[in-house]
Amino acid sequence: MGRQSGTKGVALTPAQLLLCDYIRDSLTEERAVREVPMFGGLSFMVDERMIVAAQKNGDLLVRIDPAQSKELLCLPDTTQAEMGKGRSMWLSWVVAKGTLTATQVSFWIGVAMAYRKRTIAQGQNRS
């Protein structure tokens, strides 16, 4: 399938541009990556499943294993994701806040991809 960029015609903030570069660098080994504007940012899909999104303010929305939620929420500048003020996206999503380094983005991509691979191994169709 290859890579498909969804940035054509999408105005990205400088913070998003940098974050997107870090995300792309972390996903170079993945064969089917697609970029899709959604959730007010640019989402990155791997094999048609969203794993992360670069939000307009430069925060990173990350799909995680709900079993790791408590542990990951203890990390600095990490919060439970919300769909609007006070509406939690449940335990499957966190936000890594602030200006992230390439190393931090790589860490979060690793977390998201590990969960993604576990769901495939367990035969879950969508996750």
BELDACOR-V178228 format. One record per helix or strand of 2 or more residues. SS is the DSSP state (~ for helix, > for strand). FROM is the first residue (numbers start at 0). TO is the last residue. If there is no record, write none. Layout:
BEGIN
ss	from	to
SS	FROM	TO
SS	FROM	TO
END
This chain:
BEGIN
ss	from	to
>	1	3
~	13	25
>	31	37
>	40	45
>	48	54
>	59	62
~	65	71
>	77	79
>	92	95
~	101	120
END
